[in-house]
């Protein structure tokens, strides 16, 4: 059925239809039997799929990646779709509109998306206020970044503000220094600035009533030398783990005509074309850290087989985003059923 609905949805601009569909789901959830209907169609039988990681108990290993619910507006509704956890953001200290529209594009032939959203969000304090009102007990991660106007030399301050704003309302943090859509952000992945940033956050963490897991989200475009540096820094700063991977700036191997891709322009590519590279990065980190660094996998996960590939490579949990767009609201139920088998 979703394949028929998708043909209709894909006639409209991606960002516009995203907001319309999510508002519609919120309306269904608010109806007297709405929650029961969503659970009936998309709910997941969690027995045998539970995971314990970072001191947290996940009902199942399939989460929603950051970028889908940037401002924590749909946490309870998404919980009804079976997700084991939801990652909000990326949020920044101050609200910002992001880049000019259009900034989200579909590549149906490749089962992919290109986005240059630019951390559009209403700010960390606004997301925190919404999370204080959530009713479900789903695990929530907070993906944090810096404002576009903040120079890299002052980036640590932005991440600190987000950390303080979200500390009481999220279960774990993800430090995003790997988005290609904020100018110069990826420079923070270099060894010294990254070490300084993560060390500072961990110091703040130790000053809180209890430690919250802090993870680092990395790009799929890093060299092996950079990955080695990442492994060293994670161990040195005692970070909880890694989210691998973000979107790629590569356009290699696409089926979509090159002229069409060129017309779209800059942005991060996600979906099926990232699948192989993301798995390679996960396997490299897992192998070269002797399995000591927990990994949340994201990148090209559409089916249970895709998820199992990531788990076999060394991941402990997986996240979907583009797969959710192409496969529909039952994706978690289908993946979990396949994993259980």
C-alpha positions as CSV (number, residue, x, y, z in Angstrom):
1,X,0.0,0.0,0.0
2,X,2.8,2.4,0.8
3,X,4.2,2.1,-2.7
4,X,0.9,3.5,-4.0
5,X,0.9,6.3,-1.4
6,X,4.5,7.1,-2.1
7,X,3.8,7.8,-5.8
8,X,1.4,10.5,-4.6
9,X,3.7,11.9,-1.9
10,X,6.7,12.1,-4.2
11,X,4.8,14.5,-6.5
12,X,5.3,17.2,-3.9
13,X,8.4,19.0,-2.7
14,X,10.1,16.8,-0.1
15,X,10.3,19.3,2.7
16,X,6.7,20.4,2.3
17,X,5.3,16.9,2.2
18,X,7.4,16.0,5.3
19,X,5.7,18.6,7.4
20,X,2.3,17.8,6.0
21,X,2.6,14.1,6.7
22,X,3.9,14.6,10.2
23,X,1.1,17.1,11.0
24,X,-1.3,14.5,9.8
25,X,0.2,11.8,12.0
26,X,0.0,14.1,14.9
27,X,-3.7,14.6,14.2
28,X,-4.3,10.8,14.0
29,X,-2.4,10.4,17.3
30,X,-4.6,12.9,19.0
31,X,-7.9,11.1,18.1
32,X,-9.5,8.8,20.7
33,X,-8.3,5.6,19.1
34,X,-5.4,7.1,17.1
35,X,-2.6,5.8,19.2
36,X,-4.1,2.3,19.1
37,X,-4.4,2.5,15.3
38,X,-0.8,3.5,14.9
39,X,0.4,0.8,17.3
40,X,-1.8,-1.8,15.5
41,X,-0.2,-1.1,12.1
42,X,3.3,-0.2,13.0
43,X,3.9,-1.5,16.6
44,X,6.8,-3.9,17.2
45,X,6.9,-7.1,19.2
46,X,10.1,-6.5,21.1
47,X,10.7,-9.8,22.8
48,X,14.2,-11.0,21.9
49,X,15.2,-7.7,20.4
50,X,16.0,-5.8,23.5
51,X,19.5,-4.3,23.7
52,X,21.4,-2.7,26.6
53,X,24.0,-0.2,25.7
54,X,25.5,2.9,27.4
55,X,23.7,1.8,30.5
56,X,20.4,2.3,28.6
57,X,17.8,-0.4,27.8
58,X,16.6,-0.2,24.2
59,X,13.3,-2.0,23.4
60,X,14.7,-2.9,20.0
61,X,17.9,-1.9,18.0
62,X,16.2,0.2,15.3
63,X,16.2,4.0,15.9
64,X,15.4,7.1,13.9
65,X,18.4,9.2,12.9
66,X,18.8,12.9,13.6
67,X,17.4,15.2,11.0
68,X,13.9,13.8,10.8
69,X,12.5,15.3,14.0
70,X,14.9,18.2,14.4
71,X,12.8,20.1,17.0
72,X,11.4,17.2,19.0
73,X,7.8,17.9,17.8
74,X,6.8,14.3,17.2
75,X,8.4,12.1,19.8
76,X,5.3,10.4,21.1
77,X,3.9,9.9,17.6
78,X,7.2,8.3,16.4
79,X,7.2,6.0,19.4
80,X,4.0,4.5,18.1
81,X,5.8,3.5,14.9
82,X,8.0,1.0,16.8
83,X,11.3,2.9,17.0
84,X,13.6,1.7,19.8
85,X,14.9,5.2,20.1
86,X,14.7,8.6,18.4
87,X,17.5,11.1,17.9
88,X,16.4,14.7,17.7
89,X,18.4,17.6,16.1
90,X,20.8,18.7,15.0
91,X,20.0,21.5,17.5
92,X,22.0,24.7,18.0
93,X,22.0,27.2,20.8
94,X,20.2,29.9,18.9
95,X,17.3,29.3,16.4
96,X,18.4,29.5,12.8
97,X,16.5,29.2,9.5
98,X,19.1,27.0,7.7
99,X,19.9,27.3,4.1
100,X,17.6,28.7,1.4
101,X,14.9,26.4,-0.1
102,X,14.8,24.1,-2.0
103,X,17.3,22.3,0.1
104,X,16.1,18.7,0.1
105,X,16.0,16.5,-3.0
106,X,15.0,13.0,-3.9
107,X,17.0,10.7,-6.2
108,X,14.4,7.9,-6.6
109,X,16.6,5.9,-9.1
110,X,19.2,5.6,-6.3
111,X,16.9,5.4,-3.3
112,X,18.7,8.4,-2.0
113,X,18.3,12.0,-0.8
114,X,20.5,15.0,-1.1
115,X,20.1,17.7,1.6
116,X,21.7,21.0,2.4
117,X,19.3,21.9,5.3
118,X,22.0,23.7,7.3
119,X,20.9,22.9,10.8
120,X,17.5,24.6,10.5
121,X,16.0,24.4,14.0
122,X,14.2,26.4,16.7
123,X,17.1,26.2,19.1
124,X,18.1,23.8,21.9
125,X,15.9,25.5,24.6
126,X,12.8,25.1,22.5
127,X,13.5,21.4,21.9
128,X,14.1,21.0,25.7
129,X,10.7,22.4,26.5
130,X,9.0,20.0,24.2
131,X,10.8,17.0,25.6
132,X,9.7,18.0,29.1
133,X,6.2,17.4,27.9
134,X,6.7,14.0,26.2
135,X,4.5,11.2,27.4
136,X,6.2,8.1,26.0
137,X,9.2,6.5,27.7
138,X,11.1,6.1,24.4
139,X,14.9,6.7,24.6
140,X,15.8,10.1,23.1
141,X,19.2,11.2,21.9
142,X,20.2,14.8,21.5
143,X,22.3,15.6,18.4
144,X,24.1,18.9,19.0
145,X,25.9,21.4,16.7
146,X,27.1,24.9,16.4
147,X,25.3,27.9,14.9
148,X,26.4,28.9,11.4
149,X,27.5,32.4,12.6
150,X,29.7,31.0,15.3
151,X,33.4,30.8,14.2
152,X,35.1,27.4,14.7
153,X,37.4,29.1,17.3
154,X,34.3,29.6,19.5
155,X,32.5,26.4,18.6
156,X,33.1,24.7,22.0
157,X,30.9,27.4,23.6
158,X,27.9,26.4,21.3
159,X,28.2,22.7,22.1
160,X,28.4,23.5,25.8
161,X,25.2,25.6,25.6
162,X,23.4,22.7,23.9
163,X,24.7,20.2,26.4
164,X,23.4,22.2,29.3
165,X,20.0,23.0,27.7
166,X,19.3,19.3,26.8
167,X,21.0,17.5,29.7
168,X,17.8,16.9,31.8
169,X,15.6,15.8,28.9
170,X,17.8,13.5,26.7
171,X,19.2,10.0,27.4
172,X,22.4,10.5,25.4
173,X,24.2,13.1,23.3
174,X,25.7,13.0,19.8
175,X,28.3,15.6,18.8
176,X,27.8,16.5,15.2
177,X,31.0,17.8,13.6
178,X,30.4,15.9,10.3
179,X,27.6,17.7,8.5
180,X,28.7,19.0,5.1
181,X,26.1,21.8,5.2
182,X,27.5,24.2,7.8
183,X,30.6,26.0,6.4
184,X,33.9,24.7,7.9
185,X,32.1,22.4,10.4
186,X,34.0,19.3,9.2
187,X,37.3,21.0,10.1
188,X,36.3,20.3,13.7
189,X,36.9,16.6,12.9
190,X,40.6,17.3,12.8
191,X,42.5,15.8,15.7
192,X,43.4,18.7,17.9
193,X,40.1,20.7,17.7
194,X,38.1,17.5,18.1
195,X,40.1,16.4,21.1
196,X,39.6,19.8,22.7
197,X,35.8,19.8,22.1
198,X,35.2,16.3,23.4
199,X,37.4,16.7,26.4
200,X,35.6,19.9,27.4
201,X,32.2,18.2,27.1
202,X,33.4,15.2,29.2
203,X,34.6,17.6,31.9
204,X,31.1,19.2,31.9
205,X,29.6,15.7,32.0
206,X,31.5,14.8,35.2
207,X,30.2,17.9,36.9
208,X,26.6,16.8,36.4
209,X,24.7,14.5,38.9
210,X,25.4,11.5,36.6
211,X,27.2,10.9,33.3
212,X,25.2,11.0,30.2
213,X,26.6,9.0,27.2
214,X,28.3,11.2,24.7
215,X,28.9,9.9,21.2
216,X,30.6,11.4,18.1
217,X,28.9,11.4,14.7
218,X,31.5,11.0,11.9
219,X,31.5,11.4,8.1
220,X,31.9,8.5,5.7
221,X,34.5,10.4,3.8
222,X,37.3,10.2,6.4
223,X,40.7,8.6,5.5
224,X,42.0,5.6,7.4
225,X,44.5,8.0,9.1
226,X,41.6,10.2,10.2
227,X,39.7,7.1,11.5
228,X,42.8,6.1,13.4
229,X,42.8,9.5,15.0
230,X,39.1,9.2,15.8
231,X,39.7,5.9,17.6
232,X,42.5,7.3,19.6
233,X,40.5,10.4,20.6
234,X,37.5,8.3,21.6
235,X,39.6,6.2,23.9
236,X,41.5,9.2,25.3
237,X,38.4,11.2,26.1
238,X,36.5,8.1,27.2
239,X,33.5,8.9,24.9
240,X,30.7,6.4,25.0
241,X,30.7,5.6,21.3
242,X,30.4,6.6,17.6
243,X,27.5,7.2,15.2
244,X,28.7,6.1,11.8
245,X,28.0,7.6,9.4
246,X,26.7,11.0,8.4
247,X,25.9,11.9,4.7
248,X,28.6,11.9,2.1
249,X,29.8,14.6,-0.3
250,X,30.6,12.0,-2.9
251,X,28.5,11.5,-6.0
252,X,30.2,8.4,-7.3
253,X,28.2,5.6,-8.8
254,X,24.8,7.3,-9.0
255,X,22.2,6.1,-11.5
256,X,20.6,9.5,-11.6
257,X,21.8,11.4,-14.6
258,X,24.8,13.5,-13.9
259,X,23.2,16.7,-15.3
260,X,20.3,16.3,-12.8
261,X,22.7,15.7,-9.9
262,X,24.7,18.8,-10.9
263,X,21.6,20.9,-11.1
264,X,20.8,20.0,-7.5
265,X,24.2,21.2,-6.4
266,X,25.8,20.9,-3.0
267,X,24.6,18.8,-0.1
268,X,25.0,15.6,1.8
269,X,24.0,12.4,0.0
270,X,22.2,9.7,2.1
271,X,20.4,6.4,1.4
272,X,21.4,3.4,-0.6
273,X,24.6,4.9,-2.2
274,X,26.1,5.4,1.3
275,X,25.4,1.8,2.4
276,X,28.7,0.2,1.4
277,X,30.9,3.0,2.6
278,X,29.2,3.3,6.0
279,X,29.6,-0.5,6.5
280,X,33.3,-0.2,5.7
281,X,33.8,2.6,8.2
282,X,31.9,0.6,10.9
283,X,34.0,-2.5,10.2
284,X,37.2,-0.5,10.3
285,X,36.4,1.1,13.6
286,X,35.2,-2.1,15.2
287,X,38.3,-4.1,14.0
288,X,40.9,-1.5,14.8
289,X,39.4,-0.7,18.2
290,X,39.3,-4.4,19.0
291,X,35.5,-4.0,19.5
292,X,35.9,-1.6,22.4
293,X,34.0,1.3,20.9
294,X,30.2,0.9,20.7
295,X,28.8,2.0,17.3
296,X,25.4,3.1,16.2
297,X,25.1,2.5,12.4
298,X,23.3,4.7,10.0
299,X,23.6,4.8,6.2
300,X,21.6,2.9,3.6
301,X,19.4,0.8,5.9
302,X,16.2,-0.2,4.1
303,X,15.7,-3.8,5.1
304,X,16.4,-6.3,7.8
305,X,19.3,-7.6,5.7
306,X,20.8,-4.1,5.5
307,X,20.5,-3.8,9.3
308,X,22.1,-7.2,9.9
309,X,25.0,-6.2,7.6
310,X,25.7,-3.3,9.9
311,X,25.4,-5.4,13.0
312,X,27.7,-8.1,11.6
313,X,30.2,-5.3,10.8
314,X,30.3,-4.4,14.5
315,X,27.4,-2.0,15.2
316,X,25.3,-2.5,18.3
317,X,22.3,-0.4,17.1
318,X,21.1,1.0,13.8
319,X,19.3,4.1,12.7
320,X,17.1,4.8,9.6
321,X,16.3,8.0,7.9
322,X,16.2,7.8,4.1
323,X,15.0,4.2,4.3
324,X,12.0,5.6,6.4
325,X,11.1,7.9,3.5
326,X,11.3,5.2,0.8
327,X,9.9,2.2,2.8
328,X,7.3,3.9,4.8
329,X,6.1,3.9,8.4
330,X,6.2,0.1,8.7
331,X,9.9,0.0,8.2
332,X,10.8,-0.7,11.8
333,X,8.2,-3.5,12.1
334,X,9.7,-5.1,9.0
335,X,13.3,-4.8,10.1
336,X,12.6,-6.1,13.5
337,X,10.6,-9.0,12.2
338,X,13.5,-9.9,9.9
339,X,16.1,-9.5,12.7
340,X,14.1,-11.8,15.0
341,X,14.1,-14.5,12.3
